[in-house]
Amino acid sequence: MLALVAPGQGSQTPGMLTPWISDSDSRQLLATWSEAIDLDLIHLGTQADADEIRDTANAQPLIVAAGLLSARALGVDNDAAFMAGHSVGEITAAAIAGVFSESDALRLVRTRGVEMAKAAIGSESGMSAVLGGVREDVLQAIADAGLVAANDNGGGQIVAAGDLRALSTLAPEGARVRPLQVSGAFHTDFMKPAIEGFKAFAAGLVVHDAKVGLVSNKDGAVLLSGERILNRIIEQVANPVRWDLCMSSMESSGVTRAIEIVPAGTLVGLLKRGAPHISSFALKSPDDLDNARTFARMKG
């Protein structure tokens, strides 16, 4: 069985939309989305530098737009039995699964990005990736430092989040700690101020049940209820992402192949380490489309 997976914040790179809007229809669609959310996605995806697209309010809509454009071009969503997304990628996955429209997905993520950016202002918080080490020891070291395991990604990668001073002293035995270029402690209590505005906007969305199972970041549960999926997307802002449980759930549900849509690479790497029985494909450019379609329709 096939799953489509959508990456989260930090996977964006300058110019990543340029090859995906070479035709007039795709460029016009991106222009329409830009107008709908009052954000120039064409500029962000083709001309903006790394600092501009690192801004949370810019990065999140850009990543969702990239995922939706590449999924449209790929055109194999009807072959997929499951959808999953990491953090903001869960909005991309939900839109592909039919929970809400692409336009509403962009409006939703625009609100999410703005509210999270506001919550991060003056918080003196951040995130660091902890690579390697013994899982239990790493989790204990994070807790002892008063931090949160905000992204439990499996495959030997856990992201700690919280106070910047505490992060600067984090040094679990046998692990490497790498500070992440983000503006706050996402998926922790630091983001609770973002919930109210995000929830208020989401209340006005038209929501449908998913056409295929969506694997939830909260606990790896496979959901079909559109209302439950949306509620979990809201809650996720201030709660940890359990991508390790998403991978386990896909494995136990019979997923044998996964395609990561644009901007691809991160989740394929995690799957190779944390769920090696799932074959994976990173869709990085339009040149990969034919091979990705072949991969999607392979037997087994």
N, C-alpha and C positions, 0 to 999 in steps of 0.2 A: 504494500500500500504506500501511497505517496502523501507527503505532507509538504505544504508551502510554509516557510518560516521567514519572518520579517525582523530585521535587526533594529537596535535601539540607538540612543544618542551616543555619540562618540565615533560612530562609523562613517560619518560624513567626511567628504574630501572636496577641496575646491574644484569646480568645473565638472562635477560628477553628472550633471544633467545634460551637458552639451550634446553627447551622442544620442540621447534619448528624445531630443526635440528637433532633430534634423529635418523631419517632415512637418509640413504646415499644420496638419491636423493635431499632432501632439503638442506643437508649440501653441496653437490656439487654445487647446484644452488647458495647458498650464497657465496661459494668460487669463482664462476664465476663472480658474481657481484663485489666481492672484487677486483678481478684482473682488471675488467673493469674500476673501479674508483680509483685504487691504494690506497685502504684503507682496512685494515683487519677487516671486519665486523664480522667475526667469533670470533676474540679476543674481539672486543668491545661488542659483544652481549653475551659472555659467561664468560669472565675473567676480563674485565676492571672494575675498581671501579667507585664510583659515581662521583669523580672529573674528571676522564678521559672522561666519557660520558656526563658530563655537558658542556664540550667544544663544542661550536656551530658547529665547523667544523666536529666533530664526532657525535654529537647528532642528527643532522638533517638526514644524510644518514641512521643512525641506526634506527630511528623511521620509515622512509619510508620503509626500508627493512623489519622491523617487521610487518608493516601493509600489505605489499604485500605477505609475507609468510603466514600470518594468513588468508588472504582473499583467497589465493590459496587453503589452506587446507579446508576452510569452503565451498567453491564451490557453493555459492548461488547468485553470482553476476547477473546471468540471471533472478533471481526472484525479484531483486531490481528495483524499478521504478526511484529512485534518488540516487545520490552520493553526499556527502559533506565532506569537510575536514577543520579542524581548522588550519589556518596558514600553516606551512609546510605540514600538512595533506592534503591540497588541491592538492598537487602533487601526493600523494598516491591515492586520490579519482579519479583524472584525469587519472592516469594509469589504474586503475581498470575499468574505463568507456571507455577505449580504445583510449584515446586522443593521447597517445604515448606509446611506449613499456616499459616494466618493466626495461629493461636495460637503456633505455634513461631516465626514471624517476630517476634512481640512479645516472646517470651522471649529470642530471640537478640539483638534490638536492645536490650533492657533490659540484658543482660550487656555488650554492646558499650559502651553509654553509661556504665555504672558503671566498667568497666575503663579507658576512656579518661579519665574524670574523675579517677580515681585516678592515672593516669600523668601527668596535667597538674599535679597538686598540687606546688607549689614549684619548678616547672620554669622560671619566668621566661621563658616563651615565648609566642608568639602568631602572628597571621596578619594580613596586610594585602592588600587588593585593589589591584592595579596596573592602572589604566585608561588605555588609549591607548598611544602611543609605538610605536616600531618593534619588532616582536616579538623579533628577534635582539638588539637593544640592551637590551631589558628583561630577557631571560633572562641576558644577560651581567652586567648590573648586579646581578641577584639572586645569581648565582654568586659574583661578586666580593665581595659583602657576607657571604659564608658562609651564605647562606640557601638554601632549596629552593623551587622552583616546585611547590608542593603541589597546586594545582588549575590545570591548563592548560585554560582554559575555552573558548578560541577567541573570536571576535568582539571581539578587542581587550581581553580580560580575563584576567589571570593573577594567581593568589593566591600571594604569597610567605609563607613560614613559617619560623620559627626563633627565635633569641634576640631578646628585646624591644629590647635596645640596638641590635642590628644593624638591626632593622626601623625604628627611629626615625631612622636615617641614610639609609635607602633613598630615592633620588631619581633614577630613570632619566630621561634627557633626553626631554622631550616627553610625559611621562606624569604622571598624578595618582595619588597613593598615599593610600588610605583605610584606616585601621586597622579591623579587624573585631572585634566584641564576642564573642570566643570565649575559652575559658579555657586554650588551649594550642596548640601547633603540630601540628595534626592532619595525618595523611598524611606524617609525617616520622619520623626515628629517635627523636624525643622520645616517640613512641607505642609503641615496641617493648615496654616493660613491660606494655602492655595485651594483647599477642598471646597470651601463655601462658594466661591465664584464659579469654579468648574462645575460643581453639582447644579448650581442654578441654571447655567447655560445648558447642560445636558438634559435637564428636565423638559426642554422644549423640542427635543429631537424626536423624529419618527423612527421607531425601532422595530425590527422584525426578528424572528427567530433565525438562527444561523442555518444555512443550507447544508453545512458539514460541521463536524465537531470542532470547537475551538478549545485549545488546551490552555487553561488558565494559569497565569503567572503566580497566582496566590498559592496553589497547592498541586498543580498538575491535573486538576479535575477537567474532564472533557464536558463542555457545556454546549447546549443548543439554545437555551432561552435567551432571547435578545435582552430582556430586562436584566437578567442576572449578569450577563456579560458586561453590559454598560455599567451596572453598579460596581462590579469588580474593577473595571477600568478606572472609575472614580476613586475607589478605595486604594488602588495601587499607588497613587501619587505619594501617599505617606506611609506605605507599608512595603516590606521587602519583596523583591522579585526572586522566586524560586525556580530559576531556569533548570536547575538540576532535577527538580521534580517534573518539569515539563518534558525533559528528555527521557526520564524513566517512564513517564506515562505514554509517550509515543512508542517506545520500545515494547511495553507491555500490551499496547493496543494493536500491535502488528505492523507498525510503520517500518518499511524496509528501505525507503528512499526519501530524501528530503532535498528540496531546492530552496536555497536562500536567495531571496530577491534583493534588488539593489537597495542600499549599498552593501553588497555581500562580502563575506569573508570571515567576520567574527564568529557567527554562529556555526558555520561549517567547521571552524577550528575547534569549537567546544564540542560539537558532535563527534568529531574524530577522536577526541580524548575521553569524553564522558559517555558516549553511546556508539561505540565502534561498530556495532552490528547494523547500524543505519548507514547506508551509502549516501553520500551527500554531493551536491553540486552547487558551486557559487556562481550565480548569474551576475557578471560584472559589467558586461557591455553588450550592445546589440549583436556583436560578432559571436556571442555565446548562444544566441537564441535557438538555432537549429540543433545544436548539441544538447541543449537543455530540454527541448521538446522530445528528442529521442530518449534522453535519460528518463523523462517523466513517464514514458509509455513502455518502458522496459518491463518484462515480466519478472515476478518475484519481489 
